[in-house]
């Protein structure tokens, strides 16, 4: 996971002052090399477990690169003044991933790091200027009908008919007997039901029963004794009380985690909507992201799990295999990987969609449409946004832009 978001445009020629926070080891060595190759000036390199906050602040870094791992997470609290400084860009990288990167993967990450340090988006390898010329061929492309031309479906139908009678049956299975299934055979539904329904039991005639048995009344059944106690009753609707209509969907990508952090830190405790964060991470360490956001957020932060509801007042980080679903305006989670379709299902008056740095531009149309129906739809402003493609497209559709703090204020003004 490599993340950042800049507060202001950066000159390509400007050398950045970087503080490297990492425990001694392979990850720290590789990150140091990558910073040197990117042209950074390393003003501080130390173990966060032994470093004090004043030393980090006195080094006056413009960028802080953190090799994140569970062993240092508690120590990061000492550096909140620097890490939360709007003038300082923060890059988190997984120490485990940094130690393993080799060859092409290491070069690719180094290009992304250099782009973030110097404020540009050129992350392609050398030789990109050699454009490949497409070789055009005459004629129209092959249609699906042409691809299946001559396909024989009759064989499959015959095979299905042969296997149908060998399948497991229940009481309503057709047992009329079909020795050879043919295409023009018609099943008589009435015959099917007559053969399938078990014969009803015939009661014996009353004349065969003793007179006493025919007229005797059944003995009175003992009444069940039910005792209710207030101590035995559980509150009804306590779980549903936290369920509300709609949700706040937050999308982000490259440069997005820092923007998400700045958004969530401004949302107040008790915010009456579930906040769903959709953010793609290299390495898929969403549990680490949950811990990072829980350190700074006033609301509880949880990892979304399929089959569970989205409760009000909770921030949910959605992993790559879980997406939201909407039922009668109420949001819960299900397995899945495609999330774009859920935007149109949200109840507009009770929902919001925020497109932060690195959001997928494919989300713009459905988000803008929801805005016309009364939803709060906004994007991150270009000042401080590393990848503003989606927010810019959203602005072109008439939606407002703002900094993460301003977006949080708009959410608070609407519902809190």
Legacy VTK file of the C-alpha trace (Angstrom):
# vtk DataFile Version 3.0
C-alpha trace
ASCII
DATASET POLYDATA
POINTS 416 float
0.000 0.000 0.000
1.453 3.316 -1.018
-0.621 6.405 -0.354
-0.400 10.153 -0.412
-2.273 13.327 -1.226
-0.590 16.714 -1.816
-1.810 19.970 -0.341
-0.396 22.164 -3.120
1.169 21.785 -6.563
4.844 20.852 -6.520
7.524 21.882 -8.964
9.115 18.985 -10.771
12.584 20.393 -10.177
12.031 20.978 -6.451
13.876 18.610 -4.121
11.615 17.304 -1.389
12.662 17.009 2.263
11.630 13.522 3.372
11.561 11.868 6.797
11.748 8.070 6.640
10.122 6.309 9.595
10.914 2.595 9.551
12.386 -0.062 11.769
15.858 -1.316 10.782
15.682 -4.051 8.194
15.224 -4.883 4.526
12.153 -2.651 4.089
14.015 0.407 5.372
16.998 -0.285 3.108
14.837 -0.595 0.008
12.840 2.548 0.821
16.055 4.528 1.332
17.323 3.447 -2.091
13.994 4.339 -3.718
14.043 7.811 -2.156
17.588 8.460 -3.391
16.627 7.321 -6.898
13.619 9.656 -6.787
15.883 12.623 -5.971
14.591 13.154 -2.434
16.585 14.717 0.402
16.320 12.428 3.439
16.392 14.788 6.430
15.590 12.098 9.023
15.738 8.316 9.101
14.811 6.573 12.331
12.853 3.849 14.099
9.444 5.274 15.154
9.557 3.183 18.336
12.581 5.125 19.600
12.009 8.488 17.898
10.298 11.340 19.757
7.809 13.720 18.197
9.912 16.838 18.731
12.816 15.411 16.714
10.530 14.663 13.794
9.028 18.150 13.924
12.437 19.844 14.149
13.557 18.100 10.951
10.877 20.121 9.100
9.962 17.449 6.556
7.765 18.180 3.584
6.995 14.470 3.193
6.897 11.646 5.766
7.318 8.096 4.435
6.161 5.458 6.942
6.992 1.758 6.588
3.826 0.564 8.272
3.684 -2.614 10.361
1.841 -3.639 13.543
4.968 -3.210 15.697
4.990 0.592 15.186
1.308 1.491 15.018
1.043 2.525 18.669
4.186 4.660 18.366
2.720 6.709 15.517
0.437 8.523 17.946
3.445 10.564 19.149
3.757 12.088 15.671
0.128 13.172 15.181
1.099 16.877 15.146
3.307 16.290 12.103
1.255 13.583 10.385
-1.907 15.690 10.624
-0.199 18.893 9.467
-1.893 19.977 6.199
1.473 21.205 4.896
3.049 17.743 5.232
2.317 14.959 2.760
2.211 11.488 4.304
3.029 8.285 2.425
2.247 4.929 4.036
3.856 1.800 2.651
3.505 -1.755 3.939
6.875 -2.804 5.395
6.235 -6.417 4.419
5.553 -5.463 0.788
8.510 -3.060 0.656
10.879 -5.807 1.809
9.657 -8.193 -0.896
9.689 -5.890 -3.905
12.234 -6.866 -6.524
12.871 -6.318 -10.201
9.996 -4.890 -12.217
7.711 -4.452 -9.201
10.373 -2.427 -7.331
10.990 -0.235 -10.396
7.273 0.361 -10.836
6.865 1.417 -7.198
9.901 3.705 -7.453
8.347 5.464 -10.471
5.118 6.042 -8.526
7.085 7.364 -5.544
9.011 9.763 -7.782
5.772 11.002 -9.351
4.298 11.707 -5.933
7.393 13.498 -4.683
7.608 15.731 -7.742
3.896 16.313 -8.283
3.423 14.795 -11.727
1.615 11.729 -13.065
4.288 10.323 -15.375
4.724 6.768 -14.075
5.462 5.000 -17.364
8.821 3.226 -17.903
11.459 4.497 -20.376
10.674 3.900 -24.054
7.051 4.979 -23.779
7.624 7.533 -26.507
7.702 4.707 -29.054
4.042 4.423 -29.889
2.818 1.200 -31.373
1.090 1.715 -34.714
-2.131 -0.203 -35.086
-2.333 -2.415 -38.166
-5.754 -1.868 -39.689
-7.484 -4.677 -41.557
-10.296 -4.245 -44.098
-13.847 -5.346 -43.335
-16.216 -5.275 -40.410
-15.487 -7.085 -37.146
-16.940 -10.540 -36.652
-20.397 -10.473 -35.061
-21.530 -12.841 -32.278
-23.957 -14.475 -34.702
-21.089 -15.256 -37.073
-19.031 -16.742 -34.260
-21.826 -19.253 -33.499
-22.788 -19.907 -37.090
-23.269 -23.601 -37.678
-23.411 -24.463 -33.990
-25.650 -27.527 -33.511
-27.925 -27.229 -30.478
-30.009 -30.302 -31.209
-27.366 -32.613 -29.736
-27.560 -30.770 -26.433
-31.354 -30.979 -26.397
-31.285 -34.736 -27.019
-28.730 -35.220 -24.257
-30.830 -33.164 -21.815
-33.924 -35.254 -22.619
-32.020 -38.507 -22.039
-30.714 -37.340 -18.664
-33.948 -35.764 -17.406
-35.565 -39.035 -16.317
-32.479 -40.085 -14.366
-32.515 -37.020 -12.139
-33.649 -37.309 -8.476
-37.419 -36.975 -8.094
-39.859 -35.803 -5.475
-43.577 -36.513 -5.126
-44.351 -34.214 -8.051
-41.991 -35.776 -10.574
-43.568 -36.853 -13.863
-43.816 -40.640 -13.950
-45.892 -41.133 -17.071
-42.957 -42.858 -18.745
-41.084 -41.420 -21.687
-39.031 -44.163 -23.281
-37.652 -41.842 -25.964
-38.012 -38.107 -25.620
-38.888 -36.366 -28.847
-39.074 -32.725 -29.768
-42.864 -32.806 -30.379
-43.792 -34.652 -27.198
-46.274 -32.836 -24.936
-46.546 -33.542 -21.205
-50.098 -33.787 -19.839
-49.984 -31.706 -16.641
-53.183 -33.263 -15.245
-51.755 -36.735 -15.707
-48.512 -35.611 -14.082
-50.324 -34.359 -10.971
-52.586 -37.452 -10.778
-49.590 -39.774 -10.903
-47.519 -37.662 -8.519
-50.088 -36.963 -5.781
-50.161 -39.731 -3.154
-53.609 -41.323 -2.668
-55.554 -39.757 0.183
-56.269 -42.136 3.099
-59.887 -43.342 3.152
-61.475 -43.243 6.639
-63.350 -46.364 7.743
-67.150 -46.137 7.629
-68.901 -45.144 10.822
-70.945 -48.331 10.807
-67.779 -50.354 11.448
-66.966 -48.404 14.590
-68.474 -48.943 18.053
-71.269 -46.505 18.844
-69.332 -45.148 21.784
-66.341 -44.350 19.585
-68.479 -42.566 17.033
-70.126 -40.211 19.484
-67.506 -39.899 22.204
-65.971 -36.484 22.579
-62.191 -36.291 22.651
-60.634 -35.819 26.071
-59.790 -32.249 26.957
-56.133 -31.532 26.357
-54.229 -30.012 29.272
-53.599 -26.324 28.769
-50.006 -25.307 28.487
-48.857 -23.150 31.347
-47.064 -20.096 30.066
-45.325 -17.788 32.463
-43.873 -14.528 31.226
-41.386 -12.475 33.114
-40.022 -9.086 32.255
-36.579 -10.524 32.855
-37.146 -13.104 30.085
-38.089 -10.543 27.461
-35.445 -9.094 25.155
-35.853 -5.588 23.780
-37.505 -5.677 20.382
-36.036 -3.613 17.565
-32.810 -2.673 19.348
-30.748 -3.991 16.445
-33.015 -2.411 13.861
-32.911 0.921 15.675
-29.447 1.539 14.296
-30.587 0.844 10.725
-31.354 3.962 8.727
-32.244 4.834 5.173
-29.317 5.520 2.847
-25.591 5.878 3.431
-22.515 7.955 2.579
-20.342 6.303 -0.092
-16.724 7.486 -0.259
-14.632 6.445 -3.272
-10.865 6.933 -3.575
-7.812 5.498 -5.313
-4.265 6.765 -5.857
-3.626 9.502 -3.324
-6.967 8.771 -1.712
-6.090 7.305 1.711
-4.725 10.596 3.008
-7.809 12.404 1.697
-10.038 9.793 3.352
-8.138 10.279 6.629
-8.678 14.055 6.485
-12.371 13.543 5.745
-13.050 11.039 8.523
-11.207 13.016 11.196
-13.731 15.847 10.698
-16.894 13.743 11.024
-18.398 14.001 14.528
-19.204 11.133 16.856
-22.830 10.146 16.483
-23.048 11.047 12.786
-26.426 9.518 11.872
-25.460 7.716 8.659
-23.220 4.732 7.885
-20.078 5.846 6.023
-18.830 3.311 3.464
-15.230 3.683 2.237
-14.287 1.986 -1.054
-10.530 2.193 -1.556
-8.357 -0.191 -3.577
-5.110 -1.114 -1.799
-1.991 -2.819 -3.105
-1.609 -5.971 -1.045
-5.202 -5.888 0.221
-4.284 -5.095 3.855
-7.647 -3.588 4.690
-7.335 -4.601 8.346
-4.350 -2.255 8.632
-6.370 0.538 7.025
-9.136 -0.024 9.587
-6.643 0.355 12.441
-5.148 3.494 10.912
-8.543 5.147 10.451
-9.731 4.057 13.908
-6.813 5.968 15.461
-7.967 9.308 14.069
-11.745 8.983 13.601
-14.341 10.004 16.184
-16.732 7.364 14.839
-16.152 3.605 15.245
-14.389 2.000 12.257
-15.045 -1.584 11.165
-14.199 -3.922 8.286
-17.327 -4.609 6.217
-18.384 -8.265 6.182
-20.799 -9.923 3.760
-24.179 -10.695 5.310
-24.040 -7.919 7.908
-25.968 -4.620 8.015
-24.493 -1.128 7.705
-25.433 0.558 10.978
-25.699 4.279 11.520
-22.773 6.093 13.096
-20.156 3.583 11.889
-17.404 3.852 9.283
-17.017 0.706 7.164
-13.898 -0.074 5.119
-14.952 -2.385 2.287
-12.421 -5.018 1.166
-12.154 -5.934 -2.483
-14.613 -8.844 -2.249
-17.452 -7.098 -0.386
-19.873 -4.525 -1.822
-22.983 -2.799 -0.454
-26.523 -3.772 -1.362
-29.701 -1.720 -0.902
-33.029 -3.230 0.171
-35.956 -0.817 0.616
-33.464 2.010 1.131
-31.521 0.196 3.867
-27.880 -0.707 3.172
-26.116 -3.967 4.048
-23.174 -5.909 2.613
-22.896 -8.876 0.257
-20.085 -10.710 -1.562
-19.057 -9.104 -4.831
-16.460 -7.032 -6.640
-18.505 -4.578 -8.781
-19.806 -1.630 -6.772
-20.815 0.892 -9.441
-24.390 -0.401 -9.772
-25.271 0.290 -6.144
-25.152 4.086 -6.578
-28.381 4.176 -8.574
-30.129 2.059 -5.892
-29.481 4.509 -3.050
-32.394 6.620 -1.772
-31.309 10.080 -3.002
-32.660 12.224 -0.160
-30.892 10.079 2.439
-27.567 9.424 0.682
-24.304 11.039 -0.384
-21.531 10.076 -2.802
-18.029 11.553 -2.540
-15.397 11.053 -5.261
-11.919 11.673 -3.851
-8.472 11.489 -5.424
-8.038 8.483 -7.709
-11.741 7.597 -7.950
-12.856 5.638 -10.994
-14.259 7.965 -13.671
-16.839 5.260 -14.474
-18.650 6.332 -11.291
-19.263 9.887 -12.499
-22.415 9.360 -14.591
-24.372 7.406 -11.970
-23.242 9.796 -9.221
-24.260 12.899 -11.185
-27.633 11.328 -11.974
-28.212 10.653 -8.269
-27.367 14.301 -7.576
-30.173 15.450 -9.870
-32.564 13.378 -7.734
-31.599 15.162 -4.518
-28.519 13.313 -3.242
-25.441 15.127 -1.916
-22.748 14.406 -4.512
-19.371 16.159 -4.349
-15.769 15.668 -5.417
-12.393 16.561 -3.962
-11.042 19.922 -5.098
-7.985 19.902 -7.353
-5.893 21.758 -4.788
-4.297 18.884 -2.880
-5.731 16.147 -5.102
-3.169 13.814 -6.667
-5.474 12.264 -9.276
-8.405 14.665 -9.951
-9.803 13.028 -13.104
-13.080 11.850 -11.545
-13.692 15.015 -9.469
-13.060 17.195 -12.532
-15.545 15.163 -14.569
-18.041 15.448 -11.714
-17.606 19.229 -11.635
-18.293 19.340 -15.373
-21.663 17.735 -14.602
-22.532 20.565 -12.201
-21.492 19.069 -8.850
-19.529 20.974 -6.205
-15.906 20.337 -5.222
-14.214 20.883 -1.872
-11.337 19.894 0.362
-11.845 16.791 2.534
-12.603 19.033 5.521
-15.175 20.976 3.494
-16.804 17.754 2.323
-17.097 16.611 5.948
-18.688 19.950 6.863
-21.290 19.587 4.098
-22.172 16.113 5.402
-22.438 17.438 8.953
-24.598 20.402 7.920
-26.998 18.098 6.075
-27.562 15.399 8.684
-26.050 16.284 12.056
LINES 1 417
416 0 1 2 3 4 5 6 7 8 9 10 11 12 13 14 15 16 17 18 19 20 21 22 23 24 25 26 27 28 29 30 31 32 33 34 35 36 37 38 39 40 41 42 43 44 45 46 47 48 49 50 51 52 53 54 55 56 57 58 59 60 61 62 63 64 65 66 67 68 69 70 71 72 73 74 75 76 77 78 79 80 81 82 83 84 85 86 87 88 89 90 91 92 93 94 95 96 97 98 99 100 101 102 103 104 105 106 107 108 109 110 111 112 113 114 115 116 117 118 119 120 121 122 123 124 125 126 127 128 129 130 131 132 133 134 135 136 137 138 139 140 141 142 143 144 145 146 147 148 149 150 151 152 153 154 155 156 157 158 159 160 161 162 163 164 165 166 167 168 169 170 171 172 173 174 175 176 177 178 179 180 181 182 183 184 185 186 187 188 189 190 191 192 193 194 195 196 197 198 199 200 201 202 203 204 205 206 207 208 209 210 211 212 213 214 215 216 217 218 219 220 221 222 223 224 225 226 227 228 229 230 231 232 233 234 235 236 237 238 239 240 241 242 243 244 245 246 247 248 249 250 251 252 253 254 255 256 257 258 259 260 261 262 263 264 265 266 267 268 269 270 271 272 273 274 275 276 277 278 279 280 281 282 283 284 285 286 287 288 289 290 291 292 293 294 295 296 297 298 299 300 301 302 303 304 305 306 307 308 309 310 311 312 313 314 315 316 317 318 319 320 321 322 323 324 325 326 327 328 329 330 331 332 333 334 335 336 337 338 339 340 341 342 343 344 345 346 347 348 349 350 351 352 353 354 355 356 357 358 359 360 361 362 363 364 365 366 367 368 369 370 371 372 373 374 375 376 377 378 379 380 381 382 383 384 385 386 387 388 389 390 391 392 393 394 395 396 397 398 399 400 401 402 403 404 405 406 407 408 409 410 411 412 413 414 415
